[in-house]
Every structure is written in structure tokens, then in C-alpha cells.
Amino acid sequence: MQEQINRLPFTIPLLLNRCQYVQALVDLGCGCFSAIDDQLAASVRAEIIRIPPRKVRLAVGGVKEGIINQIVIITYDINGWRARGTAYVLPQLTYSIILGRL
């Protein structure tokens, strides 16, 4: 049982906006489609859309709440499978992008 708990996170290589590869954390418990670090969103020149502020629960150092007020529209490429989608923009993510339910 201890081995199952201490496994490395499940990450995959992901091409964003056809310009930058990153290691994406796959988290099916994520409460949204995906989340992206604000610095990564800027570096891949993602289209940023302002939204009314809303709370989101973060599992960072325990569970805490954060405020989101931006989403981005980005193109995902996973080993040749391409999709266009949105991601919440959050500062200082542990992984630069977290994929939830694509």
C-alpha cells in the first residue's frame, strides 16, 4: 500500500500553442478542465480572457482558496492529438499546467 501512495505524479509531454513543450500533470481530480501558470500562459502567447472573479479550491500545502479572474484559450497537442480548450490562469502552480477533464 505504501508504494501506491508514494508514486511519482503522472505527467505527460504536451505541446502548447504549437510553440512550447511542457510536462503536464494529469489530475483527474482537478475541479476544472485545466489550469495554467500565469507565466506559462504569457510565454506561449495564449489568448487571455477576463472573467468575473470567482473562488477556486487549491490543493497546495493543504486545501486553500484562490481567486481566478482570467482564462486562456490554448491549443493542446498530445502526441499528435490536438484540441483547443480553455484553462484557468493561476499564479505559482507547482506544475506549469494541470490537465483535468479535457
C-alpha positions as CSV (number, residue, x, y, z in Angstrom):
1,M,0.0,0.0,0.0
2,Q,2.8,2.4,0.9
3,E,4.3,2.0,-2.7
4,Q,1.0,3.1,-4.2
5,I,0.8,6.2,-2.1
6,N,4.4,7.3,-2.8
7,R,4.3,7.0,-6.6
8,L,5.6,9.9,-8.8
9,P,2.9,12.1,-10.3
10,F,1.5,11.2,-13.7
11,T,2.9,13.7,-16.2
12,I,2.9,13.7,-20.0
13,P,4.7,15.8,-22.6
14,L,2.4,18.5,-24.0
15,L,2.9,20.9,-26.9
16,L,1.1,24.2,-26.2
17,N,0.0,26.6,-29.0
18,R,2.4,24.8,-31.3
19,C,5.3,26.6,-29.7
20,Q,6.4,25.1,-26.4
21,Y,6.7,21.7,-24.9
22,V,6.0,21.3,-21.1
23,Q,5.5,18.4,-18.7
24,A,1.8,18.5,-17.8
25,L,0.4,17.0,-14.6
26,V,-2.6,14.8,-15.3
27,D,-5.1,15.2,-12.4
28,L,-8.5,13.7,-12.9
29,G,-9.5,15.1,-9.5
30,C,-8.9,18.6,-10.8
31,G,-12.1,20.6,-10.4
32,C,-11.8,22.2,-13.8
33,F,-10.8,21.3,-17.4
34,S,-7.2,22.6,-16.8
35,A,-5.2,25.2,-15.0
36,I,-2.1,27.0,-16.3
37,D,0.5,29.0,-14.5
38,D,0.4,32.8,-15.4
39,Q,4.0,32.9,-16.6
40,L,3.5,29.9,-18.9
41,A,0.3,31.5,-20.3
42,A,2.3,34.6,-21.2
43,S,5.2,32.7,-22.7
44,V,3.0,30.7,-25.2
45,R,1.2,33.9,-26.2
46,A,-2.2,32.4,-25.1
47,E,-5.3,34.5,-25.7
48,I,-6.3,35.8,-22.3
49,I,-10.0,36.5,-21.4
50,R,-11.0,38.3,-18.3
51,I,-13.9,36.7,-16.3
52,P,-15.8,37.8,-13.2
53,P,-13.7,36.9,-10.2
54,R,-14.6,33.5,-8.6
55,K,-13.2,31.3,-5.9
56,V,-11.4,28.1,-6.7
57,R,-10.2,25.5,-4.2
58,L,-6.5,24.7,-4.5
59,A,-4.8,21.6,-3.1
60,V,-1.5,23.4,-2.4
61,G,0.0,22.9,1.1
62,G,-3.4,21.6,2.2
63,V,-6.6,22.9,0.8
64,K,-7.0,26.7,0.4
65,E,-8.9,29.0,-1.7
66,G,-7.7,31.2,-4.5
67,I,-9.3,33.8,-6.8
68,I,-9.4,33.4,-10.6
69,N,-10.3,36.2,-12.9
70,Q,-8.7,35.0,-16.2
71,I,-8.9,32.1,-18.6
72,V,-6.9,31.4,-21.6
73,I,-7.7,29.7,-24.9
74,I,-4.9,27.4,-25.9
75,T,-4.2,24.6,-28.3
76,Y,-3.1,21.3,-26.7
77,D,-1.1,18.7,-28.7
78,I,-0.7,15.3,-27.0
79,N,1.3,13.0,-29.3
80,G,-0.4,14.3,-32.4
81,W,-3.9,14.6,-30.9
82,R,-4.9,18.2,-31.0
83,A,-7.6,20.0,-29.2
84,R,-8.5,23.6,-28.5
85,G,-9.6,24.4,-25.0
86,T,-9.6,26.7,-22.0
87,A,-7.6,26.8,-18.8
88,Y,-7.9,28.9,-15.6
89,V,-4.9,31.1,-15.1
90,L,-3.4,30.7,-11.6
91,P,-0.1,32.1,-10.3
92,Q,2.7,29.9,-8.9
93,L,1.4,26.5,-9.7
94,T,3.6,23.6,-8.7
95,Y,3.3,22.2,-12.2
96,S,3.1,24.8,-15.0
97,I,-0.1,23.2,-16.4
98,I,-2.5,20.7,-14.9
99,L,-4.8,18.8,-17.1
100,G,-8.2,17.8,-15.6
101,R,-11.0,16.8,-17.9
102,L,-10.1,17.6,-21.5
